[in-house]
Amino acid sequence: MVLKGNELYQKEHSYERERERERERERVRERERERERERERERERERERERERERERERERERERERERERERERERERERESRNTKDGRK
């Protein structure tokens, strides 16, 4: 099939337009993939912040347990002092 000059130009031009539309669709897909990667990075940062908050809560619970153990040791020392004083007072 022989194409005249104008028909050949139109066919080539049509092909170029289709290639350009495909490149644009690929750019759109790439932008969407990049947005999805950014959303995933943000979700990961949020998960890391939540893990850090949980670690901080655990450290605070541990500090509170340590304070309670220290209060219990102090109560025990006080009971021992009272016991010694009572024994000394009876002698």
Residue pairs with C-beta under 8 A, 6 or more apart in sequence:
3 11
